Amino acid sequence: TLAVCGDIMSHLPQTNDAYDAATDTYSYLPCFQYAKAWTESADYTVGNLETTLNGPPYSGYPQFCAPDALAYNLKSIGFDLVTTANNHCMDKGYNGLSRTLDVLDQAELKHVGTYRTQAEFDENHGVVVADVGGISVAFLGYTYGTNGMPVPEGTVVNLIDTVRMAADLAAARASGVRRTSPNA
């Protein structure tokens, strides 16, 4: 089974609720208690991470930045991959994008859609291939924009572009992932 979840973000009230003053730590596990059974039982779980993980100070709308615990908690409840290409990926600039990817790497949570450099994108042409219950599945991620936040030259944020997407799909097929029917 494949579980795909919508936007994962942390508005300031949620960030404040995740804070435990006694231990000076954050935990989103209570927020996920009702979804955990589904995320853990799926063969592969994907979510759209709609925030940066840029360290304190944390912020909510309009420019999101959540504690690192969010990534580790997602991993602990069964998430395998998050898409990072979305309108909030540049909320804290290049440092926010880069640090978010660093934290996801440290949490051993795969990600797709944003890349620190063109060379990083070129490693797999923006494609993550995973075994989902014995089926090879390619994951790609794109966004319509970055809320007007600039993307530094050399940084890759997968923007919706049909020519680019066709090239990425060709790279996915070249990796061994194949369509199973003409409509797939």
C-alpha angles and dihedrals in degrees: 000000000000120000116197118185132194130234118344109196139139121228113197095261088056092047090050091049090051091057120100109197092192092063098022089231139118128233128177093183094106089055090055099043095108096045097043095088090059098042093048096045097051119095088230130009125200131183138177107244102210099183141060124246098215100142127248140006090062121207142186132200128027097018111023127211121164134184118272088245088079091069094045092047091050090053092047092055094051108273112150103178139014129198111229101182104100140115092277099049092100096041091117097031126241093324090056093049093046096045091047090057090046091054092046089051091050090049089050090237113145118228139193136188106046130060134187091224141008088249090058090052091047092057090079103000089250093299127127113195118199138177106241109187092324095316121110109232128183119213125201130170133206140170136203092228149316102260090264094303110139121245109219117238110268093027115107123220110170104236122189105269118148094212092051092044091052090053091049092049089050088053089050091052091047088056089066100267110130135188112249096207137014090256096049 
